[in-house]
Amino acid sequence: MAMYNQHGVKPHTLDRILEKSCRISMSACFLMCVAFLALQLIGKAEAATSAQKIIAPDFTLKSKENGNVRLSEQRGNIVLVNFWASWCGPCREELPEMEALYQEYQDLGFEILAVNVDDEESKADVLLKDIEVSFPVLYDTQGNVSELYDVSAMPTTVMIDRDGNQRLLHMGYRAGDEKKYEKAIKLLMRE
């Protein structure tokens, strides 16, 4: 004969229900704590990135047009360093967008240094016959500067402020990313 309490539930069934709800509550509590801590860490990382001043590594590379170009000679300008390759589809899409940004902001102390990472300059030159750009194109055929900036995706864009500090790192390209760059340019111009 089964025993029931005043609610019509077997006592051992009630114990199991309470036990399960405690496990669920503890699991939910644990997940909420983990989520809270993760958000705190992300917030601190973003704050550190925006407040942290990391000097961009200096480099000198051969230019398509005018001898060598040295990054440190651009101090006083906002510099967008864009690592790209002729075999990279997203790079081909991005180059005309970079040209539009350059045309818009070059007279306001903005410079683009397009660092081609192909192993032969001629590969970049073939692409540049189809996609004309007016900003400096540099050749990193040995990959030394790409390694210096730890480039692991094509394209990779680095924004450097007037004092030579690396302020933005963006890997890859999707249509619309140029709007993020433009926003960063405007913010850096206000500093």
C-alpha positions as CSV (number, residue, x, y, z in Angstrom):
1,M,0.0,0.0,0.0
2,A,1.5,3.3,-1.1
3,M,1.8,6.2,1.3
4,Y,0.9,9.8,0.1
5,N,1.4,13.1,1.8
6,Q,-1.2,15.8,2.1
7,H,-0.5,17.0,-1.5
8,G,-1.2,13.6,-3.0
9,V,2.5,12.9,-3.8
10,K,4.5,9.9,-2.6
11,P,7.2,11.2,-0.2
12,H,10.1,9.7,-2.0
13,T,8.8,11.2,-5.3
14,L,8.8,14.6,-3.7
15,D,12.4,14.0,-2.6
16,R,13.4,13.2,-6.2
17,I,11.7,16.3,-7.5
18,L,13.4,18.5,-4.9
19,E,16.7,16.9,-5.6
20,K,16.4,17.5,-9.4
21,S,15.3,21.1,-8.9
22,C,18.3,21.7,-6.7
23,R,20.6,20.2,-9.3
24,I,19.0,22.3,-12.0
25,S,19.2,25.4,-9.8
26,M,22.9,24.7,-9.0
27,S,23.7,24.1,-12.6
28,A,21.9,27.3,-13.6
29,C,23.7,29.2,-10.9
30,F,27.0,27.8,-11.9
31,L,26.4,28.8,-15.6
32,M,25.3,32.3,-14.6
33,C,28.5,32.7,-12.5
34,V,30.7,31.5,-15.4
35,A,28.8,33.9,-17.8
36,F,29.3,36.8,-15.4
37,L,33.0,36.1,-15.0
38,A,33.4,35.8,-18.7
39,L,31.7,39.1,-19.3
40,Q,33.9,40.7,-16.7
41,L,37.1,39.4,-18.3
42,I,35.9,40.4,-21.8
43,G,35.1,43.9,-20.5
44,K,38.5,44.2,-18.9
45,A,40.3,43.0,-22.1
46,E,38.4,45.5,-24.2
47,A,39.2,48.3,-21.7
48,A,42.9,47.2,-21.6
49,T,43.0,47.2,-25.4
50,S,41.6,50.7,-25.8
51,A,43.7,52.2,-22.9
52,Q,46.8,50.2,-23.5
53,K,49.5,51.9,-25.6
54,I,51.5,49.4,-27.6
55,I,54.1,50.9,-29.9
56,A,53.7,49.4,-33.4
57,P,56.9,47.6,-34.5
58,D,58.9,49.8,-36.9
59,F,59.8,48.5,-40.3
60,T,61.3,49.6,-43.6
61,L,60.1,48.0,-46.9
62,K,60.7,48.5,-50.6
63,S,57.9,50.6,-52.2
64,K,56.4,50.0,-55.6
65,E,56.9,53.7,-56.5
66,N,59.5,55.5,-54.4
67,G,62.4,53.5,-52.9
68,N,61.9,52.5,-49.3
69,V,59.2,53.5,-46.8
70,R,59.8,53.4,-43.1
71,L,56.8,53.3,-40.7
72,S,58.4,55.6,-38.1
73,E,58.6,58.3,-40.7
74,Q,54.8,58.5,-40.6
75,R,54.7,59.7,-37.0
76,G,52.1,62.5,-36.8
77,N,49.8,60.7,-39.2
78,I,47.2,58.1,-38.6
79,V,48.4,55.0,-40.5
80,L,46.5,52.0,-41.7
81,V,48.8,49.1,-42.4
82,N,47.1,46.5,-44.6
83,F,48.7,43.1,-45.2
84,W,47.3,41.6,-48.4
85,A,48.2,39.0,-51.1
86,S,47.3,38.7,-54.8
87,W,45.8,35.3,-54.3
88,C,43.4,36.5,-51.6
89,G,39.9,37.1,-52.8
90,P,38.8,39.3,-49.9
91,C,41.9,41.4,-50.4
92,R,40.8,42.1,-54.0
93,E,37.4,43.2,-52.7
94,E,39.0,45.4,-49.9
95,L,41.6,47.3,-52.0
96,P,39.0,49.5,-53.8
97,E,37.4,50.3,-50.4
98,M,40.8,51.2,-49.0
99,E,41.4,53.5,-52.0
100,A,38.0,55.3,-51.2
101,L,39.1,55.8,-47.6
102,Y,42.5,57.1,-48.7
103,Q,40.9,59.6,-51.1
104,E,38.5,60.8,-48.4
105,Y,41.1,61.3,-45.5
106,Q,44.6,61.6,-47.0
107,D,44.6,65.4,-46.8
108,L,43.7,65.1,-43.1
109,G,46.8,63.3,-41.9
110,F,45.8,59.7,-42.9
111,E,48.1,57.3,-44.7
112,I,47.7,53.7,-45.9
113,L,50.7,51.4,-46.3
114,A,49.6,48.3,-48.3
115,V,52.0,45.6,-47.5
116,N,51.9,42.8,-50.1
117,V,53.1,39.4,-48.8
118,D,53.5,37.6,-52.1
119,D,56.9,35.9,-52.5
120,E,57.4,37.8,-55.8
121,E,56.7,41.5,-56.4
122,S,55.5,40.7,-59.9
123,K,52.4,38.9,-58.5
124,A,51.3,42.0,-56.8
125,D,52.0,44.1,-59.8
126,V,49.8,42.0,-62.0
127,L,46.8,42.5,-59.6
128,L,47.6,46.2,-59.3
129,K,47.1,46.6,-63.1
130,D,43.5,45.6,-62.6
131,I,42.9,47.4,-59.3
132,E,44.6,50.8,-59.3
133,V,45.5,52.4,-55.9
134,S,47.2,55.7,-55.1
135,F,48.5,54.8,-51.7
136,P,52.0,53.3,-51.1
137,V,52.3,49.6,-51.9
138,L,55.2,47.9,-50.1
139,Y,56.7,44.5,-50.7
140,D,57.3,42.0,-47.9
141,T,58.6,39.2,-50.1
142,Q,60.6,37.6,-47.3
143,G,57.7,37.8,-44.8
144,N,59.7,39.5,-42.1
145,V,57.2,42.3,-41.4
146,S,54.3,39.9,-41.6
147,E,56.0,37.9,-38.9
148,L,56.8,41.0,-36.9
149,Y,53.1,41.7,-36.8
150,D,52.1,38.1,-36.3
151,V,49.9,38.1,-39.4
152,S,47.9,34.9,-39.5
153,A,45.0,35.8,-41.8
154,M,44.6,37.6,-45.1
155,P,43.9,40.5,-45.2
156,T,45.0,41.8,-41.8
157,T,44.6,45.5,-41.0
158,V,46.4,47.4,-38.3
159,M,45.5,51.0,-37.4
160,I,48.3,53.1,-35.8
161,D,47.7,56.4,-34.1
162,R,49.7,59.7,-34.6
163,D,52.1,58.6,-31.8
164,G,52.9,55.3,-33.4
165,N,50.7,53.2,-31.1
166,Q,48.9,50.2,-32.5
167,R,45.2,50.9,-31.8
168,L,43.3,48.4,-33.9
169,L,43.9,44.9,-35.3
170,H,41.4,43.4,-37.7
171,M,41.8,40.1,-39.5
172,G,39.9,39.2,-42.6
173,Y,37.5,41.2,-44.6
174,R,33.7,41.3,-45.1
175,A,31.8,44.0,-47.0
176,G,31.2,46.8,-44.6
177,D,34.4,46.4,-42.6
178,E,35.6,49.7,-44.1
179,K,33.0,51.4,-42.1
180,K,34.7,50.2,-38.9
181,Y,38.0,51.6,-40.3
182,E,36.4,54.9,-41.0
183,K,34.9,55.1,-37.5
184,A,38.4,54.4,-36.1
185,I,40.0,57.0,-38.3
186,K,37.5,59.6,-37.1
187,L,38.0,58.7,-33.5
188,L,41.8,58.9,-33.8
189,M,41.6,62.3,-35.6
190,R,39.7,63.7,-32.6
191,E,42.5,62.7,-30.2
